[in-house]
Amino acid sequence: MMMLQNAETTSFSGPQSYALADWRLRISDLYSQIRAIEDPKQAWKLWHSVRTDLFWNHAMSPVPEKLLEHFEEIEVFGYDPEMRFLVDLSDMPLVTEEYNLGGDGNVELKRIARTNGLKEKLCNELDVFWISGYGGGLFIPFKDKSSGQETYGGGRYLVDAIKSADLGLAKDGRLILDFNFAYNPSCAISQDYVCPLAPSQNHLPVKILAGEKLQSWVK
């Protein structure tokens, strides 16, 4: 099993924000390694292995303690190379959507573009958002026909750059969107989280049987 260096359990004696900073650092390191691996399937195996380890061992794991007895690994579909796309981005009129994230306050998502390269296979394109606030980052949520059946009903995330979940650009400058790396928001695992979900224009009229599944161990 491929594991990220220093992914073992870490103890924290300070505020919870120290643990959150470490979690984000580990995710950032993971995606940095992923972008450096030429074989997408091998990168995906590392992604699955390390995230499963963090869900098991890290203080900021979204898995509630009561579910750990049921948890073995993050359940995913097998890697499908047909679900990896290189897309261009088309300018769109700026639209802002605001989400209330409970204790985390409000977040503004500004639509800055729409993908160009998914429709032929997936029957729709996706809006690309910019997360407002210090630093910001790209954000691409989506739902599909598997949502609520094989996958989480609220949809999944393809890109959340503010948390370093971003596969980056191909050598020709196109954006890499690999649905094998699509993951559930934390609210799919615990009611302690409130997450922004995909707007209607990011609903795909086909099943995307790639990435994270609806987790059977979430009771």
N, C-alpha and C positions, 0 to 999 in steps of 0.2 A: 504494500500500500504506500503510495506517494504521500508524504506529509511535508508541510511547510516547516522549515527549521524553527525551533523554539515555540512550537504550537502546544506544548504541554500546559497543564493547569497552572495558572498564575494566581497567587494570593495578593489581595489588596488590603492595605491597612488604612488608606485615606478615604476621601469622599468617593461616592459611587461614580462621579465624573471621571476619576482616574481610570476606573475599569472601562468606562465607555471610550475614553481616549485610546486605551490599549486595544480594545476591540476594533476600533476604526483603523488603527495602525496595522493590525494584522490583516484586515480585509484589504487595505491599500497594498500591503506587501504581496498578498495573494494575487491580486489582479495585475500587479507589476510583473510577477513571475508568469502569469497566464499569457500576457501580451508578448513575452519573450519566447514562448514555446511555438515552434513552427507548425506542429501537428495539432489541429484543433481538438481532436479526440483525446489526445494525451493531456492537453490543457484542461479539458472538461473533466477528466478523471481526477486531476489534481484539485480542481474547484470543488468537486463533490466530496472528496476525501477530507480536505482541510475544513470545509464548512461543517461536515458531520462531526469532526473532532472538536471544533469550537462549540457546536451546539451541545456536545457532551460535557465539555470541561471548563468553558470560560464563564467567569462571573456574570457576564452580560448576555449569556445565552437567553434567547426568547422562550426556551422550553421551560414551562413551570416545573417546579420540583415534583409535583404530583404526577406529571406525565413522564418523568425520566424512567420509571419502571417499565413503561410501554415502548420507549424510544430505543431503536437500534441504529437507525441511520436516516438521513434525509432521503425520502423515496423519490426517485426520478425515473423518467422514461429512458430507454437506451439511446445512445447517441445516434442522431439522424443527420447525416451530412447535407441532406436536402433542406434542412431547416436553418442553414447558415446563409446569410445574404450580405452583399455589399451594396449599399444604397447611396444615391445622391440625395441632396436636400433641396427642396424648392421653397422659395420665400413665400410667406403667407401674411395676410393682415394680422397685426398684433392683437391678440385677445388675451385677457387676464382672467384666470379663474382662482378663486380663493377657497381654501379648505380650512376648517376648524379642526385642529389636532388635539383637542382637549387640553391637557396639562402642558403640552408643547406649544400652545398658542396657535395663531393663524399662520398659514403659509400661502404665498402667492405663486402661482404657476403662470408664466407668460408663454403663450404659444409663439414660437419663433420660426417654425418651418414645418414642412410635411415631407415625409419620405417619398422617394421616387425609385421603385425597384422591387416592391412587394406585391403589387396588385395582380400581376400575371399569375402568380402561384397562390396567393392568399386572398385574392378578390377584394382587397382594400389596401390603402396606405395608412400610415399612422402619423398623428400630430407629434411634433417634438417640442417639449417645453423647456423653459429655463426657470430654475428655482430662484426666486428673488431672495435678496438678503446678502450678507457678507460672503464673498466667495462664489456663491451660486453654483450652478452646474446643470448639465442636461438631465432630463427626466423623461422616460418613455414607458408609461404603463400601457397595458392592453388587456382586453378580454377576448375570448373566442368561444366557439361552440362547445368546447369541453368544460367551460367554466360552470361549476356547480355539479358536475358529474365526475369526470376524471380529474379535474383540477379545481383549485379554490374558486368559489363562486364570485368573489370580489375581483378576480383577475390577478395578473402577475406583473412583475417589473422586468423590463429588458435592460434598461439603463437607469442608474441613479448615481450620477457622478459625484454628488455631494458626499456620498458614502463610498466613493471610489469604485463602484460597480459599473465599469465601463471597459469595453474591449478595445476602444480606440479606433484608429483609422487604418485602412489598408494602405499599401504602398502607393496606390494610385489616388489616394485622398478620399476615397469613399468611406462612409461610416460602416463599421462592422456590426451587424445585428444578428446574433446567433441565438435562436430560440431555445437551443439546448441549455443555455445559461439562464433562462427565464426562471425567476424565483418568486416565492410567495412573500407578500409583505408580512411583517411580524404579527399583525392582527389576525392572520389566518391561524396562528398558533395559540395566542393568548389574548383575552379580552382586556388586558392591561394596556394594549396599544391601540392607537387610532391612526389610520393610514390613509393617505390620499389614494383614491381608486381611479380606474380608467374612465374618462368621459365617453359619451356615446360615440363620438367620432373615431375612437380607438377600439371599437368592437370589430373583430374579424369574423366574417360569416362562415368560417371553416373551423374544424378542430385542429388545434396545435398540440399534437401528442409528443411533445418534447419539453425538456426542462423539468421543473418540480411538479409532482403530482399533488392531488389532494391527500394529505397525510393520514394514513389509517390509524396512527397512534394518537391523534388528537381526539380526545373523547369529549 
